[in-house]
Amino acid sequence: MIVSPTVFFFVPLFFALVAVFAGWLYYTLRQRAPAPPRRSRIYRCAGCGHVYADQRDRPLCRCLKCGAMNEALRR
């Protein structure tokens, strides 16, 4: 069986391009949409004055320094 030079050149080129396209498609579809940023609440401790933020949706949060329960600041 005799293989022409054009087939000898274009067949490997075709498979290489298919591999590059498949890799591009895989990595494009694999990416997920970024999660929306969560709004954190800001707290100021009534006992020690420490200012801190917490992303949990709670009306009261414990101070990290003294352990007192505090309400979120209003913006």
HUNOR-V607958 format. One record per backbone hydrogen bond with DSSP energy under -0.5 kcal/mol. NH is the residue of the N-H (numbers start at 0). CO is the residue of the C=O. Records with the same first field share a line. If there is no record, write none. Layout:
NH->CO, CO
This chain:
3->1
7->3
8->4
9->5
10->6
12->8
13->9
14->10
15->11
16->12
17->13
18->14
19->15
20->16
21->17
22->18
23->19
24->20
25->21
26->22
27->23
28->24
29->25
30->26
40->53
42->51
43->70
44->49
48->44
51->42
53->40
57->55
60->69
62->67
66->62
69->60
71->58
72->41
